[in-house]
Amino acid sequence: MESILLINDPVLNGTTEITFELPNEGSKLEFESEKIGLLGYLRSHLHNHDISIEVIVNESITSSRSFNDQDRYNRLHEINPNIELLRTTFGLDLNA
């Protein structure tokens, strides 16, 4: 389940609908088999019993996993450009 959830970020539509895109039908079937438990957890911990999850198969999705230190740094820099300030302030080097 964890590897499926790491494929793509879910999209929250309003306060009750979560849309999740998966790359193939096999991932969708595996996710659907565990969806009831996930919904139960979310509903109880968020105190929102109207939450639903819609799963969409989009075969054009590519996994954006980082493979080396530079790729990971570039991904973090996309998320938060202030990481460059942190790197220069503390003299951090990726090649060390």
C-alpha positions in Angstrom: 0.0 0.0 0.0 2.8 2.4 0.8 4.5 1.9 -2.6 1.2 2.6 -4.3 0.6 5.8 -2.2 4.1 7.0 -3.2 3.4 6.8 -6.9 1.5 10.1 -7.1 0.2 12.8 -4.7 -3.6 12.6 -4.0 -5.7 15.7 -4.9 -8.3 17.0 -2.4 -11.4 18.3 -4.1 -13.4 20.3 -1.5 -13.5 18.7 1.9 -14.9 15.3 1.1 -13.4 13.9 -2.1 -9.9 12.7 -2.7 -8.8 11.9 -6.3 -5.9 9.5 -6.7 -4.3 8.8 -10.1 -2.5 5.4 -10.7 -0.5 4.3 -13.7 -2.2 1.0 -14.4 -5.2 -1.2 -13.7 -3.2 -3.6 -11.5 -2.3 -0.8 -9.1 -5.9 0.3 -9.0 -7.1 -3.2 -8.1 -4.5 -3.5 -5.3 -5.4 0.0 -4.0 -9.2 -0.8 -4.2 -8.6 -3.9 -2.0 -7.1 -1.8 0.8 -9.3 1.3 0.3 -11.9 0.4 2.9 -9.3 0.3 5.6 -7.7 3.6 4.5 -11.1 5.3 4.4 -12.0 4.0 7.9 -8.7 5.4 9.2 -9.2 8.8 7.5 -12.8 9.1 8.5 -12.2 8.3 12.2 -9.0 10.4 12.6 -10.3 13.4 10.6 -13.8 13.2 12.1 -15.2 13.5 8.6 -17.5 10.5 7.7 -18.3 12.0 4.2 -14.7 11.4 2.8 -14.5 9.4 -0.4 -11.6 8.3 -2.6 -11.9 8.2 -6.4 -9.2 6.2 -8.2 -8.4 7.1 -11.8 -6.1 5.1 -14.1 -3.8 7.4 -16.1 -1.2 5.4 -18.0 0.8 8.5 -18.8 1.9 8.9 -15.2 5.7 8.4 -14.7 7.2 7.8 -11.4 9.2 10.7 -10.2 11.6 8.8 -7.9 15.0 10.3 -7.2 18.0 8.1 -8.0 21.1 10.0 -6.8 22.0 12.9 -4.5 21.7 15.5 -7.2 18.3 14.3 -8.3 17.1 14.3 -4.7 18.5 17.8 -4.2 16.8 19.1 -7.4 13.5 17.6 -6.3 13.7 19.2 -2.9 14.7 22.5 -4.6 11.5 22.3 -6.7 9.5 21.8 -3.5 11.2 24.6 -1.6 13.7 26.9 -3.3 14.9 28.1 0.1 17.0 24.9 0.4 19.7 26.7 -1.6 20.0 29.2 1.2 20.4 26.4 3.7 23.0 24.7 1.5 25.1 27.9 1.1 24.7 29.0 4.7 26.1 25.7 6.1 28.6 25.1 3.3 26.9 21.8 2.3 28.3 20.1 -0.8 26.6 17.2 -2.6 29.9 15.9 -3.9 31.5 15.4 -0.5 
